[in-house]
């Protein structure tokens, strides 16, 4: 191997044998093929996941809008209690009476 401080190349180099070349070629070929298939799978999963998130967001958004509209409609349909109506009528009548008294006193 070493002769006069120089490395001699032998005919049987480790990476130059035909079986290792074929093996290396097939490994590289398979790595590329599986790499492409993994890449396609990752992209497909990404797109499916984003589509799923978009659909779920729309569902949640419609649910929130429906609950808000139901609450608003429920507030509008609520009847004012009879007690509060009577008190407001009494307050209005008292104001009218006070106003009439002030007009009579000012004359």
Buried (B, 14 or more C-beta within 10 A) or exposed (E): EEEEEEEEEEEEEEEEEEEEEEEEEEEEEEEEEEEEEEEEEEEEEEEEEEEEEEEEEEEEEEEEEEEEEEEEEEEEEEEEEEEEEEEEEEEEEEEEEEEEEEEEEEE
